[in-house]
Amino acid sequence: MSLPQSYQAYRRTEGTAPLTIEQVTEKLPPVKSHDVLVRIHAVSLNYRDIAMLDDTYPQPCLPRGIPASDCAAEVVFVGSEVSGFKPGDRVTAIWDLTNLAGTEEQSPEALGGDVDGVLRQYAVFNEQVLVHLPDHLSWEEASCITCAGTTAWNALEFPRKSGTALLQGTGGVSMFALLLCIAADVQSIITSSSDEKLDQARSLGPHVRTINYRKVANWEEEVVRLTNGRGADVAIENVGPATVKQSLASLAQRGTLSLVGFLGGLDAEKFPDLYFPVLVKRVTMRGIVVGSKIDQQALCDFLAEKKVSLKPLIDAVFPFEKSKEAFARLKSGKHQGKIVITL
Ligand SMILES: NC(=O)c1ccc[n+]([C@@H]2O[C@H](COP(=O)([O-])OP(=O)(O)OC[C@H]3O[C@@H](n4cnc5c(N)ncnc54)[C@H](OP(=O)(O)O)[C@@H]3O)[C@@H](O)[C@H]2O)c1
């Protein structure tokens, strides 16, 4: 079969922040024996994709790199030694190309960060970093799995069958986590600055409770009240140092605080003295860097087994040519869930 010689992609511009993205034509790299050539059908954006343009991302990123880590794609060609994939298979890639078993010790090589990402029509991956997609999901839904989904899965300590999860905000990670909790019958409390977004969240399942963090400044007290004085079993900390103290106060004895985000910045001065509160509550604090291939595979198996629809996760869909508008929507913070680009 004749393979495409070139394809369209976006790359970050260079210079002083805020950067933007620009469309480029790229030459297709060679497909080696263990490689798989994929045609990308949908890409979803994450907060980090904006943070890199604004120079607020706390990790190194490739100058003029191709943005985005999350895609849903179709296999079009496989190298001579590939055994796990064939043309026509629906796949996605893992976020950190070095994190297969979850035991590797090298630094991450993160798609769309320190290696080129997926906002492009075609890409070549080593077969070991690919995962089969659940059949029931559309390209748009499946494009949300890699970063937001695997992070939510890992941060919630899934699979879990009981307890209460506290989810901060209604962005991509939180809304994915909400859908996982609903599918597993786990109680959830989700926060937002918008009553309208909270109404929408409550409409998704019977065990969803909500708090407007703008109106209820001491939201940790409300979490404790909503859990009959017990507190949440796990909290996804999306905001960062500024709310860690409140998240910790929201937790039950032996709860887990999953450190995920930096939406409120990474000002170390705001990081509270946690030594005694963590000790006395027997809390586990976990640093989360998305998850491993095993985590992502477990998430895909769960989504397939429970036939979880990810449609409620999708805030807006933009065509490839309007990718800049998709980035602008994410930056506006008006979204609820995920912003998807179709190719
Ligand atoms: N460690 C990891 O592995 C990992 C993986 C994925 C993401 N992240 C990080 O996790 C964070 C969330 O990512 P995302 O892609 O889900 O972001 P996102 O979709 O851009 O989420 C934005 C939403 O978060 C909420 N928010 C913003 N500031 C808030 C605050 N002070 N308190 C509570 N909620 C607030 C707002 O929700 P409302 O409009 O409802 O108020 C906002 O719309 C980011 O910092 C991201 O970089 C980390």
The ligand as a MOL file (V3000), in Angstrom:
LIG
                    3D

  0  0  0     0  0            999 V3000
M  V30 BEGIN CTAB
M  V30 COUNTS 48 52 0 0 0
M  V30 BEGIN ATOM
M  V30 1 N -0.5140 15.4040 37.6160 0
M  V30 2 C -1.0780 14.9160 36.5080 0
M  V30 3 O -0.8310 13.7850 36.0990 0
M  V30 4 C -2.0870 15.7520 35.7740 0
M  V30 5 C -2.8270 15.1970 34.7310 0
M  V30 6 C -3.8270 15.9650 34.1320 0
M  V30 7 C -4.0200 17.2720 34.5630 0
M  V30 8 N -3.2170 17.7790 35.5220 0 CHG=1
M  V30 9 C -3.4270 19.1300 36.0440 0
M  V30 10 O -4.6760 19.0980 36.7350 0
M  V30 11 C -5.3290 20.3490 36.6080 0
M  V30 12 C -6.6950 20.1300 35.9440 0
M  V30 13 O -6.4870 19.7830 34.5930 0
M  V30 14 P -7.6770 19.8260 33.5440 0
M  V30 15 O -7.0930 19.5020 32.2120 0
M  V30 16 O -8.8110 19.0350 34.0680 0 CHG=-1
M  V30 17 O -8.0240 21.3780 33.6060 0
M  V30 18 P -9.2220 22.1710 32.9690 0
M  V30 19 O -10.0890 21.2970 32.1570 0
M  V30 20 O -8.6520 23.3860 32.3200 0
M  V30 21 O -10.0290 22.6150 34.2940 0
M  V30 22 C -10.3510 23.9460 34.4850 0
M  V30 23 C -11.4380 24.0350 35.5480 0
M  V30 24 O -10.9000 23.8550 36.8450 0
M  V30 25 C -11.6540 24.5920 37.7550 0
M  V30 26 N -10.8340 25.4920 38.5790 0
M  V30 27 C -9.9970 26.4520 38.1920 0
M  V30 28 N -9.5180 27.0930 39.2690 0
M  V30 29 C -10.1000 26.5070 40.3530 0
M  V30 30 C -10.0340 26.7250 41.7510 0
M  V30 31 N -9.2770 27.7000 42.2700 0
M  V30 32 N -10.7820 25.9100 42.5490 0
M  V30 33 C -11.5320 24.9070 42.0360 0
M  V30 34 N -11.6340 24.6740 40.7060 0
M  V30 35 C -10.9130 25.4710 39.9060 0
M  V30 36 C -12.6410 25.4530 36.9770 0
M  V30 37 O -13.9020 24.7600 37.0700 0
M  V30 38 P -15.2550 25.5520 37.2800 0
M  V30 39 O -15.4520 26.3660 36.0290 0
M  V30 40 O -16.2550 24.4720 37.4440 0
M  V30 41 O -15.1140 26.4310 38.5000 0
M  V30 42 C -12.0740 25.4010 35.5750 0
M  V30 43 O -13.0640 25.5290 34.5880 0
M  V30 44 C -4.3820 21.2190 35.8030 0
M  V30 45 O -3.5480 21.9390 36.6730 0
M  V30 46 C -3.5630 20.2090 35.0090 0
M  V30 47 O -2.3330 20.6910 34.5660 0
M  V30 48 C -2.2660 17.0570 36.1370 0
M  V30 END ATOM
M  V30 BEGIN BOND
M  V30 1 1 1 2
M  V30 2 2 2 3
M  V30 3 1 2 4
M  V30 4 1 4 5
M  V30 5 2 4 48
M  V30 6 2 5 6
M  V30 7 1 6 7
M  V30 8 2 7 8
M  V30 9 1 8 9
M  V30 10 1 8 48
M  V30 11 1 9 10
M  V30 12 1 9 46
M  V30 13 1 10 11
M  V30 14 1 11 12
M  V30 15 1 11 44
M  V30 16 1 12 13
M  V30 17 1 13 14
M  V30 18 2 14 15
M  V30 19 1 14 16
M  V30 20 1 14 17
M  V30 21 1 17 18
M  V30 22 2 18 19
M  V30 23 1 18 20
M  V30 24 1 18 21
M  V30 25 1 21 22
M  V30 26 1 22 23
M  V30 27 1 23 24
M  V30 28 1 23 42
M  V30 29 1 24 25
M  V30 30 1 25 26
M  V30 31 1 25 36
M  V30 32 1 26 27
M  V30 33 1 26 35
M  V30 34 2 27 28
M  V30 35 1 28 29
M  V30 36 1 29 30
M  V30 37 2 29 35
M  V30 38 1 30 31
M  V30 39 2 30 32
M  V30 40 1 32 33
M  V30 41 2 33 34
M  V30 42 1 34 35
M  V30 43 1 36 37
M  V30 44 1 36 42
M  V30 45 1 37 38
M  V30 46 2 38 39
M  V30 47 1 38 40
M  V30 48 1 38 41
M  V30 49 1 42 43
M  V30 50 1 44 45
M  V30 51 1 44 46
M  V30 52 1 46 47
M  V30 END BOND
M  V30 END CTAB
M  END
